[in-house]
Amino acid sequence: MDGKFPASKDRDQKEGVNIRATEISSAAIPFGHFVTILEAQLGYPIIHDTELSGDDMALKYARDDAPGGDGPSVPAALSDGGLKLETRRAPVEVSVID
């Protein structure tokens, strides 16, 4: 898949992630790690159901609970990158500590 999530061309690039209230950008990390970061920012589970392996990503979005929230919603921002965020039911793993 092409779009805003290409594989890094510089294989010697160090891993890095920049996380802000309305922006996530990263270099030299697997796409699955990017999804995990987005999941933590949004506070709900996201299932990585793509074949993407690109590791240079940037996503700017608006959140209702964050200052400076002008911009696209998360689904719209992902759509701009050629991805789709959809709601569906799926089994998830849950750990319980008693």
mmCIF file as gemmi writes it, N, C-alpha and C atoms, coordinates in Angstrom:
data_model
loop_
_atom_site.group_PDB
_atom_site.id
_atom_site.type_symbol
_atom_site.label_atom_id
_atom_site.label_alt_id
_atom_site.label_comp_id
_atom_site.label_asym_id
_atom_site.label_entity_id
_atom_site.label_seq_id
_atom_site.pdbx_PDB_ins_code
_atom_site.Cartn_x
_atom_site.Cartn_y
_atom_site.Cartn_z
_atom_site.occupancy
_atom_site.B_iso_or_equiv
_atom_site.pdbx_formal_charge
_atom_site.auth_seq_id
_atom_site.auth_asym_id
_atom_site.pdbx_PDB_model_num
ATOM 1 N N . MET Axp A 1 ? 0.847 -1.186 0 1 0 ? 1 A 1
ATOM 2 C CA . MET Axp A 1 ? 0 0 0 1 0 ? 1 A 1
ATOM 3 C C . MET Axp A 1 ? 0.88 1.232 0 1 0 ? 1 A 1
ATOM 4 N N . ASP Axp A 2 ? 0.583 2.154 -0.859 1 0 ? 2 A 1
ATOM 5 C CA . ASP Axp A 2 ? 1.301 3.416 -0.896 1 0 ? 2 A 1
ATOM 6 C C . ASP Axp A 2 ? 0.574 4.417 -0.009 1 0 ? 2 A 1
ATOM 7 N N . GLY Axp A 3 ? 0.996 5.657 -0.04 1 0 ? 3 A 1
ATOM 8 C CA . GLY Axp A 3 ? 0.336 6.691 0.743 1 0 ? 3 A 1
ATOM 9 C C . GLY Axp A 3 ? 1.319 7.339 1.687 1 0 ? 3 A 1
ATOM 10 N N . LYS Axp A 4 ? 0.845 7.716 2.854 1 0 ? 4 A 1
ATOM 11 C CA . LYS Axp A 4 ? 1.68 8.431 3.805 1 0 ? 4 A 1
ATOM 12 C C . LYS Axp A 4 ? 2.475 7.504 4.713 1 0 ? 4 A 1
ATOM 13 N N . PHE Axp A 5 ? 2.446 6.222 4.489 1 0 ? 5 A 1
ATOM 14 C CA . PHE Axp A 5 ? 3.087 5.281 5.395 1 0 ? 5 A 1
ATOM 15 C C . PHE Axp A 5 ? 4.115 4.414 4.673 1 0 ? 5 A 1
ATOM 16 N N . PRO Axp A 6 ? 5.144 5.018 4.053 1 0 ? 6 A 1
ATOM 17 C CA . PRO Axp A 6 ? 6.115 4.234 3.296 1 0 ? 6 A 1
ATOM 18 C C . PRO Axp A 6 ? 7.16 3.596 4.205 1 0 ? 6 A 1
ATOM 19 N N . ALA Axp A 7 ? 7.825 2.566 3.705 1 0 ? 7 A 1
ATOM 20 C CA . ALA Axp A 7 ? 8.964 1.985 4.415 1 0 ? 7 A 1
ATOM 21 C C . ALA Axp A 7 ? 10.105 2.991 4.373 1 0 ? 7 A 1
ATOM 22 N N . SER Axp A 8 ? 10.885 3.029 5.43 1 0 ? 8 A 1
ATOM 23 C CA . SER Axp A 8 ? 11.999 3.955 5.502 1 0 ? 8 A 1
ATOM 24 C C . SER Axp A 8 ? 13.034 3.623 4.437 1 0 ? 8 A 1
ATOM 25 N N . LYS Axp A 9 ? 13.506 4.644 3.772 1 0 ? 9 A 1
ATOM 26 C CA . LYS Axp A 9 ? 14.542 4.442 2.762 1 0 ? 9 A 1
ATOM 27 C C . LYS Axp A 9 ? 15.923 4.389 3.41 1 0 ? 9 A 1
ATOM 28 N N . ASP Axp A 10 ? 16.063 4.988 4.589 1 0 ? 10 A 1
ATOM 29 C CA . ASP Axp A 10 ? 17.343 5.043 5.286 1 0 ? 10 A 1
ATOM 30 C C . ASP Axp A 10 ? 17.383 3.933 6.332 1 0 ? 10 A 1
ATOM 31 N N . ARG Axp A 11 ? 18.02 2.818 6.008 1 0 ? 11 A 1
ATOM 32 C CA . ARG Axp A 11 ? 18.051 1.665 6.913 1 0 ? 11 A 1
ATOM 33 C C . ARG Axp A 11 ? 18.899 1.919 8.153 1 0 ? 11 A 1
ATOM 34 N N . ASP Axp A 12 ? 19.751 2.966 8.139 1 0 ? 12 A 1
ATOM 35 C CA . ASP Axp A 12 ? 20.581 3.283 9.3 1 0 ? 12 A 1
ATOM 36 C C . ASP Axp A 12 ? 19.902 4.283 10.231 1 0 ? 12 A 1
ATOM 37 N N . GLN Axp A 13 ? 18.697 4.685 9.89 1 0 ? 13 A 1
ATOM 38 C CA . GLN Axp A 13 ? 17.968 5.665 10.696 1 0 ? 13 A 1
ATOM 39 C C . GLN Axp A 13 ? 17.617 5.067 12.051 1 0 ? 13 A 1
ATOM 40 N N . LYS Axp A 14 ? 17.79 5.857 13.113 1 0 ? 14 A 1
ATOM 41 C CA . LYS Axp A 14 ? 17.456 5.402 14.456 1 0 ? 14 A 1
ATOM 42 C C . LYS Axp A 14 ? 15.955 5.454 14.671 1 0 ? 14 A 1
ATOM 43 N N . GLU Axp A 15 ? 15.459 4.527 15.496 1 0 ? 15 A 1
ATOM 44 C CA . GLU Axp A 15 ? 14.041 4.529 15.838 1 0 ? 15 A 1
ATOM 45 C C . GLU Axp A 15 ? 13.696 5.791 16.609 1 0 ? 15 A 1
ATOM 46 N N . GLY Axp A 16 ? 12.535 6.319 16.35 1 0 ? 16 A 1
ATOM 47 C CA . GLY Axp A 16 ? 12.1 7.506 17.067 1 0 ? 16 A 1
ATOM 48 C C . GLY Axp A 16 ? 10.603 7.694 16.946 1 0 ? 16 A 1
ATOM 49 N N . VAL Axp A 17 ? 10.002 8.175 18.02 1 0 ? 17 A 1
ATOM 50 C CA . VAL Axp A 17 ? 8.571 8.437 18.033 1 0 ? 17 A 1
ATOM 51 C C . VAL Axp A 17 ? 8.347 9.778 18.715 1 0 ? 17 A 1
ATOM 52 N N . ASN Axp A 18 ? 7.485 10.609 18.121 1 0 ? 18 A 1
ATOM 53 C CA . ASN Axp A 18 ? 7.102 11.881 18.691 1 0 ? 18 A 1
ATOM 54 C C . ASN Axp A 18 ? 5.592 11.816 18.92 1 0 ? 18 A 1
ATOM 55 N N . ILE Axp A 19 ? 5.18 11.91 20.178 1 0 ? 19 A 1
ATOM 56 C CA . ILE Axp A 19 ? 3.76 11.789 20.515 1 0 ? 19 A 1
ATOM 57 C C . ILE Axp A 19 ? 3.298 13.089 21.158 1 0 ? 19 A 1
ATOM 58 N N . ARG Axp A 20 ? 2.264 13.665 20.57 1 0 ? 20 A 1
ATOM 59 C CA . ARG Axp A 20 ? 1.626 14.855 21.12 1 0 ? 20 A 1
ATOM 60 C C . ARG Axp A 20 ? 0.139 14.562 21.23 1 0 ? 20 A 1
ATOM 61 N N . ALA Axp A 21 ? -0.599 15.461 21.835 1 0 ? 21 A 1
ATOM 62 C CA . ALA Axp A 21 ? -2.032 15.236 22.043 1 0 ? 21 A 1
ATOM 63 C C . ALA Axp A 21 ? -2.79 15.037 20.741 1 0 ? 21 A 1
ATOM 64 N N . THR Axp A 22 ? -2.353 15.678 19.669 1 0 ? 22 A 1
ATOM 65 C CA . THR Axp A 22 ? -3.074 15.578 18.396 1 0 ? 22 A 1
ATOM 66 C C . THR Axp A 22 ? -2.165 15.2 17.238 1 0 ? 22 A 1
ATOM 67 N N . GLU Axp A 23 ? -1.038 14.56 17.538 1 0 ? 23 A 1
ATOM 68 C CA . GLU Axp A 23 ? -0.098 14.186 16.478 1 0 ? 23 A 1
ATOM 69 C C . GLU Axp A 23 ? 0.786 13.04 16.934 1 0 ? 23 A 1
ATOM 70 N N . ILE Axp A 24 ? 1.005 12.112 16.031 1 0 ? 24 A 1
ATOM 71 C CA . ILE Axp A 24 ? 1.963 11.03 16.245 1 0 ? 24 A 1
ATOM 72 C C . ILE Axp A 24 ? 2.823 10.959 15 1 0 ? 24 A 1
ATOM 73 N N . SER Axp A 25 ? 4.128 10.994 15.18 1 0 ? 25 A 1
ATOM 74 C CA . SER Axp A 25 ? 5.022 10.778 14.048 1 0 ? 25 A 1
ATOM 75 C C . SER Axp A 25 ? 6.123 9.829 14.501 1 0 ? 25 A 1
ATOM 76 N N . SER Axp A 26 ? 6.601 9.044 13.568 1 0 ? 26 A 1
ATOM 77 C CA . SER Axp A 26 ? 7.608 8.058 13.924 1 0 ? 26 A 1
ATOM 78 C C . SER Axp A 26 ? 8.537 7.799 12.751 1 0 ? 26 A 1
ATOM 79 N N . ALA Axp A 27 ? 9.693 7.273 13.077 1 0 ? 27 A 1
ATOM 80 C CA . ALA Axp A 27 ? 10.671 6.881 12.067 1 0 ? 27 A 1
ATOM 81 C C . ALA Axp A 27 ? 11.267 5.55 12.474 1 0 ? 27 A 1
ATOM 82 N N . ALA Axp A 28 ? 11.39 4.675 11.52 1 0 ? 28 A 1
ATOM 83 C CA . ALA Axp A 28 ? 12.075 3.389 11.677 1 0 ? 28 A 1
ATOM 84 C C . ALA Axp A 28 ? 11.428 2.484 12.736 1 0 ? 28 A 1
ATOM 85 N N . ILE Axp A 29 ? 10.089 2.509 12.834 1 0 ? 29 A 1
ATOM 86 C CA . ILE Axp A 29 ? 9.404 1.542 13.691 1 0 ? 29 A 1
ATOM 87 C C . ILE Axp A 29 ? 8.398 0.773 12.84 1 0 ? 29 A 1
ATOM 88 N N . PRO Axp A 30 ? 8.104 -0.462 13.204 1 0 ? 30 A 1
ATOM 89 C CA . PRO Axp A 30 ? 7.104 -1.226 12.456 1 0 ? 30 A 1
ATOM 90 C C . PRO Axp A 30 ? 5.717 -0.584 12.579 1 0 ? 30 A 1
ATOM 91 N N . PHE Axp A 31 ? 4.89 -0.773 11.564 1 0 ? 31 A 1
ATOM 92 C CA . PHE Axp A 31 ? 3.554 -0.181 11.573 1 0 ? 31 A 1
ATOM 93 C C . PHE Axp A 31 ? 2.727 -0.675 12.763 1 0 ? 31 A 1
ATOM 94 N N . GLY Axp A 32 ? 2.917 -1.915 13.162 1 0 ? 32 A 1
ATOM 95 C CA . GLY Axp A 32 ? 2.199 -2.453 14.322 1 0 ? 32 A 1
ATOM 96 C C . GLY Axp A 32 ? 2.479 -1.667 15.592 1 0 ? 32 A 1
ATOM 97 N N . HIS Axp A 33 ? 3.709 -1.177 15.76 1 0 ? 33 A 1
ATOM 98 C CA . HIS Axp A 33 ? 4.033 -0.36 16.929 1 0 ? 33 A 1
ATOM 99 C C . HIS Axp A 33 ? 3.313 0.986 16.86 1 0 ? 33 A 1
ATOM 100 N N . PHE Axp A 34 ? 3.217 1.527 15.648 1 0 ? 34 A 1
ATOM 101 C CA . PHE Axp A 34 ? 2.491 2.778 15.454 1 0 ? 34 A 1
ATOM 102 C C . PHE Axp A 34 ? 1.026 2.61 15.862 1 0 ? 34 A 1
ATOM 103 N N . VAL Axp A 35 ? 0.433 1.487 15.495 1 0 ? 35 A 1
ATOM 104 C CA . VAL Axp A 35 ? -0.961 1.2 15.853 1 0 ? 35 A 1
ATOM 105 C C . VAL Axp A 35 ? -1.105 1.108 17.369 1 0 ? 35 A 1
ATOM 106 N N . THR Axp A 36 ? -0.147 0.489 18.037 1 0 ? 36 A 1
ATOM 107 C CA . THR Axp A 36 ? -0.175 0.378 19.497 1 0 ? 36 A 1
ATOM 108 C C . THR Axp A 36 ? -0.129 1.755 20.151 1 0 ? 36 A 1
ATOM 109 N N . ILE Axp A 37 ? 0.681 2.648 19.613 1 0 ? 37 A 1
ATOM 110 C CA . ILE Axp A 37 ? 0.771 4.017 20.135 1 0 ? 37 A 1
ATOM 111 C C . ILE Axp A 37 ? -0.553 4.744 19.93 1 0 ? 37 A 1
ATOM 112 N N . LEU Axp A 38 ? -1.136 4.609 18.742 1 0 ? 38 A 1
ATOM 113 C CA . LEU Axp A 38 ? -2.429 5.24 18.464 1 0 ? 38 A 1
ATOM 114 C C . LEU Axp A 38 ? -3.504 4.698 19.407 1 0 ? 38 A 1
ATOM 115 N N . GLU Axp A 39 ? -3.477 3.414 19.642 1 0 ? 39 A 1
ATOM 116 C CA . GLU Axp A 39 ? -4.416 2.765 20.553 1 0 ? 39 A 1
ATOM 117 C C . GLU Axp A 39 ? -4.322 3.375 21.953 1 0 ? 39 A 1
ATOM 118 N N . ALA Axp A 40 ? -3.108 3.584 22.438 1 0 ? 40 A 1
ATOM 119 C CA . ALA Axp A 40 ? -2.9 4.175 23.766 1 0 ? 40 A 1
ATOM 120 C C . ALA Axp A 40 ? -3.389 5.623 23.809 1 0 ? 40 A 1
ATOM 121 N N . GLN Axp A 41 ? -3.167 6.358 22.727 1 0 ? 41 A 1
ATOM 122 C CA . GLN Axp A 41 ? -3.619 7.751 22.665 1 0 ? 41 A 1
ATOM 123 C C . GLN Axp A 41 ? -5.136 7.858 22.677 1 0 ? 41 A 1
ATOM 124 N N . LEU Axp A 42 ? -5.801 6.958 21.972 1 0 ? 42 A 1
ATOM 125 C CA . LEU Axp A 42 ? -7.251 7.039 21.843 1 0 ? 42 A 1
ATOM 126 C C . LEU Axp A 42 ? -7.993 6.358 22.99 1 0 ? 42 A 1
ATOM 127 N N . GLY Axp A 43 ? -7.345 5.413 23.642 1 0 ? 43 A 1
ATOM 128 C CA . GLY Axp A 43 ? -7.964 4.756 24.787 1 0 ? 43 A 1
ATOM 129 C C . GLY Axp A 43 ? -8.915 3.629 24.445 1 0 ? 43 A 1
ATOM 130 N N . TYR Axp A 44 ? -8.81 3.072 23.26 1 0 ? 44 A 1
ATOM 131 C CA . TYR Axp A 44 ? -9.61 1.901 22.913 1 0 ? 44 A 1
ATOM 132 C C . TYR Axp A 44 ? -8.803 0.993 21.992 1 0 ? 44 A 1
ATOM 133 N N . PRO Axp A 45 ? -9.151 -0.297 21.993 1 0 ? 45 A 1
ATOM 134 C CA . PRO Axp A 45 ? -8.361 -1.247 21.198 1 0 ? 45 A 1
ATOM 135 C C . PRO Axp A 45 ? -8.529 -1.035 19.701 1 0 ? 45 A 1
ATOM 136 N N . ILE Axp A 46 ? -7.424 -1.204 18.996 1 0 ? 46 A 1
ATOM 137 C CA . ILE Axp A 46 ? -7.414 -1.141 17.538 1 0 ? 46 A 1
ATOM 138 C C . ILE Axp A 46 ? -6.746 -2.416 17.044 1 0 ? 46 A 1
ATOM 139 N N . ILE Axp A 47 ? -7.384 -3.089 16.135 1 0 ? 47 A 1
ATOM 140 C CA . ILE Axp A 47 ? -6.812 -4.305 15.565 1 0 ? 47 A 1
ATOM 141 C C . ILE Axp A 47 ? -6.094 -3.933 14.276 1 0 ? 47 A 1
ATOM 142 N N . HIS Axp A 48 ? -4.813 -4.265 14.217 1 0 ? 48 A 1
ATOM 143 C CA . HIS Axp A 48 ? -4.009 -3.994 13.018 1 0 ? 48 A 1
ATOM 144 C C . HIS Axp A 48 ? -4.345 -5.066 11.998 1 0 ? 48 A 1
ATOM 145 N N . ASP Axp A 49 ? -5.16 -4.698 11.023 1 0 ? 49 A 1
ATOM 146 C CA . ASP Axp A 49 ? -5.644 -5.651 10.028 1 0 ? 49 A 1
ATOM 147 C C . ASP Axp A 49 ? -5.218 -5.199 8.627 1 0 ? 49 A 1
ATOM 148 N N . THR Axp A 50 ? -3.954 -4.779 8.522 1 0 ? 50 A 1
ATOM 149 C CA . THR Axp A 50 ? -3.412 -4.382 7.226 1 0 ? 50 A 1
ATOM 150 C C . THR Axp A 50 ? -2.182 -5.224 6.952 1 0 ? 50 A 1
ATOM 151 N N . GLU Axp A 51 ? -1.67 -5.106 5.776 1 0 ? 51 A 1
ATOM 152 C CA . GLU Axp A 51 ? -0.418 -5.77 5.445 1 0 ? 51 A 1
ATOM 153 C C . GLU Axp A 51 ? 0.729 -4.763 5.403 1 0 ? 51 A 1
ATOM 154 N N . LEU Axp A 52 ? 0.509 -3.597 5.988 1 0 ? 52 A 1
ATOM 155 C CA . LEU Axp A 52 ? 1.534 -2.564 5.975 1 0 ? 52 A 1
ATOM 156 C C . LEU Axp A 52 ? 2.713 -2.943 6.849 1 0 ? 52 A 1
ATOM 157 N N . SER Axp A 53 ? 3.896 -2.634 6.379 1 0 ? 53 A 1
ATOM 158 C CA . SER Axp A 53 ? 5.083 -2.818 7.197 1 0 ? 53 A 1
ATOM 159 C C . SER Axp A 53 ? 5.888 -1.529 7.241 1 0 ? 53 A 1
ATOM 160 N N . GLY Axp A 54 ? 5.371 -0.469 6.596 1 0 ? 54 A 1
ATOM 161 C CA . GLY Axp A 54 ? 6.058 0.816 6.55 1 0 ? 54 A 1
ATOM 162 C C . GLY Axp A 54 ? 6.406 1.306 7.932 1 0 ? 54 A 1
ATOM 163 N N . ASP Axp A 55 ? 7.5 2.044 8.027 1 0 ? 55 A 1
ATOM 164 C CA . ASP Axp A 55 ? 7.93 2.429 9.364 1 0 ? 55 A 1
ATOM 165 C C . ASP Axp A 55 ? 8.22 3.922 9.52 1 0 ? 55 A 1
ATOM 166 N N . ASP Axp A 56 ? 7.859 4.76 8.569 1 0 ? 56 A 1
ATOM 167 C CA . ASP Axp A 56 ? 7.915 6.213 8.724 1 0 ? 56 A 1
ATOM 168 C C . ASP Axp A 56 ? 6.489 6.719 8.614 1 0 ? 56 A 1
ATOM 169 N N . MET Axp A 57 ? 5.92 7.153 9.735 1 0 ? 57 A 1
ATOM 170 C CA . MET Axp A 57 ? 4.526 7.543 9.748 1 0 ? 57 A 1
ATOM 171 C C . MET Axp A 57 ? 4.345 8.913 10.389 1 0 ? 57 A 1
ATOM 172 N N . ALA Axp A 58 ? 3.303 9.61 9.95 1 0 ? 58 A 1
ATOM 173 C CA . ALA Axp A 58 ? 2.915 10.871 10.567 1 0 ? 58 A 1
ATOM 174 C C . ALA Axp A 58 ? 1.402 10.973 10.492 1 0 ? 58 A 1
ATOM 175 N N . LEU Axp A 59 ? 0.789 11.276 11.613 1 0 ? 59 A 1
ATOM 176 C CA . LEU Axp A 59 ? -0.66 11.377 11.676 1 0 ? 59 A 1
ATOM 177 C C . LEU Axp A 59 ? -1.02 12.585 12.533 1 0 ? 59 A 1
ATOM 178 N N . LYS Axp A 60 ? -1.707 13.555 11.942 1 0 ? 60 A 1
ATOM 179 C CA . LYS Axp A 60 ? -2.198 14.727 12.671 1 0 ? 60 A 1
ATOM 180 C C . LYS Axp A 60 ? -3.709 14.643 12.677 1 0 ? 60 A 1
ATOM 181 N N . TYR Axp A 61 ? -4.305 14.853 13.842 1 0 ? 61 A 1
ATOM 182 C CA . TYR Axp A 61 ? -5.742 14.682 13.989 1 0 ? 61 A 1
ATOM 183 C C . TYR Axp A 61 ? -6.267 15.578 15.099 1 0 ? 61 A 1
ATOM 184 N N . ALA Axp A 62 ? -7.573 15.71 15.178 1 0 ? 62 A 1
ATOM 185 C CA . ALA Axp A 62 ? -8.229 16.487 16.222 1 0 ? 62 A 1
ATOM 186 C C . ALA Axp A 62 ? -8.838 15.533 17.241 1 0 ? 62 A 1
ATOM 187 N N . ARG Axp A 63 ? -8.821 15.953 18.49 1 0 ? 63 A 1
ATOM 188 C CA . ARG Axp A 63 ? -9.484 15.187 19.553 1 0 ? 63 A 1
ATOM 189 C C . ARG Axp A 63 ? -10.36 16.139 20.339 1 0 ? 63 A 1
ATOM 190 N N . ASP Axp A 64 ? -11.511 15.657 20.743 1 0 ? 64 A 1
ATOM 191 C CA . ASP Axp A 64 ? -12.431 16.494 21.515 1 0 ? 64 A 1
ATOM 192 C C . ASP Axp A 64 ? -11.849 16.885 22.869 1 0 ? 64 A 1
ATOM 193 N N . ASP Axp A 65 ? -11.013 16.007 23.448 1 0 ? 65 A 1
ATOM 194 C CA . ASP Axp A 65 ? -10.505 16.238 24.794 1 0 ? 65 A 1
ATOM 195 C C . ASP Axp A 65 ? -9.092 16.823 24.818 1 0 ? 65 A 1
ATOM 196 N N . ALA Axp A 66 ? -8.591 17.323 23.676 1 0 ? 66 A 1
ATOM 197 C CA . ALA Axp A 66 ? -7.242 17.878 23.624 1 0 ? 66 A 1
ATOM 198 C C . ALA Axp A 66 ? -7.29 19.328 23.145 1 0 ? 66 A 1
ATOM 199 N N . PRO Axp A 67 ? -6.4 20.171 23.706 1 0 ? 67 A 1
ATOM 200 C CA . PRO Axp A 67 ? -6.357 21.558 23.251 1 0 ? 67 A 1
ATOM 201 C C . PRO Axp A 67 ? -5.862 21.634 21.806 1 0 ? 67 A 1
ATOM 202 N N . GLY Axp A 68 ? -6.258 22.686 21.113 1 0 ? 68 A 1
ATOM 203 C CA . GLY Axp A 68 ? -5.825 22.864 19.726 1 0 ? 68 A 1
ATOM 204 C C . GLY Axp A 68 ? -6.424 21.824 18.804 1 0 ? 68 A 1
ATOM 205 N N . GLY Axp A 69 ? -7.686 21.473 19.054 1 0 ? 69 A 1
ATOM 206 C CA . GLY Axp A 69 ? -8.315 20.374 18.346 1 0 ? 69 A 1
ATOM 207 C C . GLY Axp A 69 ? -8.88 20.699 16.986 1 0 ? 69 A 1
ATOM 208 N N . ASP Axp A 70 ? -8.242 21.594 16.237 1 0 ? 70 A 1
ATOM 209 C CA . ASP Axp A 70 ? -8.747 21.806 14.881 1 0 ? 70 A 1
ATOM 210 C C . ASP Axp A 70 ? -7.941 20.923 13.931 1 0 ? 70 A 1
ATOM 211 N N . GLY Axp A 71 ? -8.637 20.197 13.135 1 0 ? 71 A 1
ATOM 212 C CA . GLY Axp A 71 ? -8.013 19.257 12.214 1 0 ? 71 A 1
ATOM 213 C C . GLY Axp A 71 ? -8.974 18.118 11.957 1 0 ? 71 A 1
ATOM 214 N N . PRO Axp A 72 ? -8.555 17.147 11.169 1 0 ? 72 A 1
ATOM 215 C CA . PRO Axp A 72 ? -9.446 16.036 10.856 1 0 ? 72 A 1
ATOM 216 C C . PRO Axp A 72 ? -9.597 15.085 12.037 1 0 ? 72 A 1
ATOM 217 N N . SER Axp A 73 ? -10.694 14.362 12.063 1 0 ? 73 A 1
ATOM 218 C CA . SER Axp A 73 ? -10.868 13.306 13.075 1 0 ? 73 A 1
ATOM 219 C C . SER Axp A 73 ? -9.853 12.212 12.78 1 0 ? 73 A 1
ATOM 220 N N . VAL Axp A 74 ? -9.665 11.294 13.717 1 0 ? 74 A 1
ATOM 221 C CA . VAL Axp A 74 ? -8.728 10.193 13.502 1 0 ? 74 A 1
ATOM 222 C C . VAL Axp A 74 ? -9.121 9.371 12.277 1 0 ? 74 A 1
ATOM 223 N N . PRO Axp A 75 ? -10.397 8.956 12.138 1 0 ? 75 A 1
ATOM 224 C CA . PRO Axp A 75 ? -10.746 8.203 10.928 1 0 ? 75 A 1
ATOM 225 C C . PRO Axp A 75 ? -10.458 8.979 9.64 1 0 ? 75 A 1
ATOM 226 N N . ALA Axp A 76 ? -10.731 10.29 9.629 1 0 ? 76 A 1
ATOM 227 C CA . ALA Axp A 76 ? -10.475 11.096 8.431 1 0 ? 76 A 1
ATOM 228 C C . ALA Axp A 76 ? -8.978 11.221 8.167 1 0 ? 76 A 1
ATOM 229 N N . ALA Axp A 77 ? -8.186 11.393 9.219 1 0 ? 77 A 1
ATOM 230 C CA . ALA Axp A 77 ? -6.733 11.498 9.042 1 0 ? 77 A 1
ATOM 231 C C . ALA Axp A 77 ? -6.158 10.191 8.51 1 0 ? 77 A 1
ATOM 232 N N . LEU Axp A 78 ? -6.643 9.067 9.018 1 0 ? 78 A 1
ATOM 233 C CA . LEU Axp A 78 ? -6.182 7.772 8.508 1 0 ? 78 A 1
ATOM 234 C C . LEU Axp A 78 ? -6.616 7.579 7.063 1 0 ? 78 A 1
ATOM 235 N N . SER Axp A 79 ? -7.83 8.018 6.749 1 0 ? 79 A 1
ATOM 236 C CA . SER Axp A 79 ? -8.341 7.904 5.386 1 0 ? 79 A 1
ATOM 237 C C . SER Axp A 79 ? -7.472 8.686 4.407 1 0 ? 79 A 1
ATOM 238 N N . ASP Axp A 80 ? -6.975 9.841 4.841 1 0 ? 80 A 1
ATOM 239 C CA . ASP Axp A 80 ? -6.073 10.627 4.003 1 0 ? 80 A 1
ATOM 240 C C . ASP Axp A 80 ? -4.805 9.842 3.666 1 0 ? 80 A 1
ATOM 241 N N . GLY Axp A 81 ? -4.421 8.926 4.551 1 0 ? 81 A 1
ATOM 242 C CA . GLY Axp A 81 ? -3.249 8.082 4.327 1 0 ? 81 A 1
ATOM 243 C C . GLY Axp A 81 ? -3.582 6.785 3.623 1 0 ? 81 A 1
ATOM 244 N N . GLY Axp A 82 ? -4.843 6.63 3.211 1 0 ? 82 A 1
ATOM 245 C CA . GLY Axp A 82 ? -5.239 5.426 2.492 1 0 ? 82 A 1
ATOM 246 C C . GLY Axp A 82 ? -5.697 4.289 3.38 1 0 ? 82 A 1
ATOM 247 N N . LEU Axp A 83 ? -5.973 4.59 4.653 1 0 ? 83 A 1
ATOM 248 C CA . LEU Axp A 83 ? -6.424 3.558 5.597 1 0 ? 83 A 1
ATOM 249 C C . LEU Axp A 83 ? -7.853 3.832 6.034 1 0 ? 83 A 1
ATOM 250 N N . LYS Axp A 84 ? -8.48 2.825 6.64 1 0 ? 84 A 1
ATOM 251 C CA . LYS Axp A 84 ? -9.852 2.97 7.106 1 0 ? 84 A 1
ATOM 252 C C . LYS Axp A 84 ? -9.929 2.459 8.542 1 0 ? 84 A 1
ATOM 253 N N . LEU Axp A 85 ? -10.522 3.249 9.422 1 0 ? 85 A 1
ATOM 254 C CA . LEU Axp A 85 ? -10.778 2.847 10.798 1 0 ? 85 A 1
ATOM 255 C C . LEU Axp A 85 ? -12.261 2.557 10.888 1 0 ? 85 A 1
ATOM 256 N N . GLU Axp A 86 ? -12.607 1.316 11.179 1 0 ? 86 A 1
ATOM 257 C CA . GLU Axp A 86 ? -14.011 0.949 11.245 1 0 ? 86 A 1
ATOM 258 C C . GLU Axp A 86 ? -14.305 0.261 12.571 1 0 ? 86 A 1
ATOM 259 N N . THR Axp A 87 ? -15.533 0.414 13.016 1 0 ? 87 A 1
ATOM 260 C CA . THR Axp A 87 ? -15.987 -0.22 14.247 1 0 ? 87 A 1
ATOM 261 C C . THR Axp A 87 ? -16.548 -1.589 13.904 1 0 ? 87 A 1
ATOM 262 N N . ARG Axp A 88 ? -16.082 -2.593 14.624 1 0 ? 88 A 1
ATOM 263 C CA . ARG Axp A 88 ? -16.635 -3.936 14.465 1 0 ? 88 A 1
ATOM 264 C C . ARG Axp A 88 ? -16.343 -4.742 15.72 1 0 ? 88 A 1
ATOM 265 N N . ARG Axp A 89 ? -17.071 -5.804 15.86 1 0 ? 89 A 1
ATOM 266 C CA . ARG Axp A 89 ? -16.86 -6.687 17.004 1 0 ? 89 A 1
ATOM 267 C C . ARG Axp A 89 ? -15.798 -7.712 16.645 1 0 ? 89 A 1
ATOM 268 N N . ALA Axp A 90 ? -14.903 -7.937 17.608 1 0 ? 90 A 1
ATOM 269 C CA . ALA Axp A 90 ? -13.852 -8.932 17.405 1 0 ? 90 A 1
ATOM 270 C C . ALA Axp A 90 ? -13.404 -9.428 18.772 1 0 ? 90 A 1
ATOM 271 N N . PRO Axp A 91 ? -12.954 -10.664 18.843 1 0 ? 91 A 1
ATOM 272 C CA . PRO Axp A 91 ? -12.449 -11.157 20.123 1 0 ? 91 A 1
ATOM 273 C C . PRO Axp A 91 ? -11.16 -10.42 20.494 1 0 ? 91 A 1
ATOM 274 N N . VAL Axp A 92 ? -11.044 -10.069 21.751 1 0 ? 92 A 1
ATOM 275 C CA . VAL Axp A 92 ? -9.833 -9.425 22.237 1 0 ? 92 A 1
ATOM 276 C C . VAL Axp A 92 ? -9.341 -10.18 23.462 1 0 ? 92 A 1
ATOM 277 N N . GLU Axp A 93 ? -8.04 -10.161 23.655 1 0 ? 93 A 1
ATOM 278 C CA . GLU Axp A 93 ? -7.445 -10.832 24.801 1 0 ? 93 A 1
ATOM 279 C C . GLU Axp A 93 ? -7.532 -9.912 26.017 1 0 ? 93 A 1
ATOM 280 N N . VAL Axp A 94 ? -7.948 -10.469 27.142 1 0 ? 94 A 1
ATOM 281 C CA . VAL Axp A 94 ? -8.083 -9.708 28.376 1 0 ? 94 A 1
ATOM 282 C C . VAL Axp A 94 ? -7.347 -10.432 29.477 1 0 ? 94 A 1
ATOM 283 N N . SER Axp A 95 ? -6.566 -9.7 30.246 1 0 ? 95 A 1
ATOM 284 C CA . SER Axp A 95 ? -5.87 -10.268 31.402 1 0 ? 95 A 1
ATOM 285 C C . SER Axp A 95 ? -6.537 -9.736 32.664 1 0 ? 95 A 1
ATOM 286 N N . VAL Axp A 96 ? -6.782 -10.61 33.615 1 0 ? 96 A 1
ATOM 287 C CA . VAL Axp A 96 ? -7.413 -10.223 34.876 1 0 ? 96 A 1
ATOM 288 C C . VAL Axp A 96 ? -6.47 -10.576 36.006 1 0 ? 96 A 1
ATOM 289 N N . ILE Axp A 97 ? -6.179 -9.592 36.833 1 0 ? 97 A 1
ATOM 290 C CA . ILE Axp A 97 ? -5.337 -9.816 38.016 1 0 ? 97 A 1
ATOM 291 C C . ILE Axp A 97 ? -6.246 -9.794 39.227 1 0 ? 97 A 1
ATOM 292 N N . ASP Axp A 98 ? -6.24 -10.89 39.958 1 0 ? 98 A 1
ATOM 293 C CA . ASP Axp A 98 ? -7.127 -11.004 41.113 1 0 ? 98 A 1
ATOM 294 C C . ASP Axp A 98 ? -6.332 -10.952 42.387 1 0 ? 98 A 1
